[in-house]
Amino acid sequence: KSGSSRPLLLSLGLKDHSS
């Protein structure tokens, strides 16, 4: 489960940067 949580957080950070 911990691994799944990591990708989600990374995805959010990437999206924020794109904005």
Stockholm file with secondary structure:
# STOCKHOLM 1.0

chainA/1-19         KSGSSRPLLLSLGLKDHSS
#=GR chainA/1-19 SS CHHHHHHHHHHHHHHHHHC
#=GC SS_cons        CHHHHHHHHHHHHHHHHHC
//
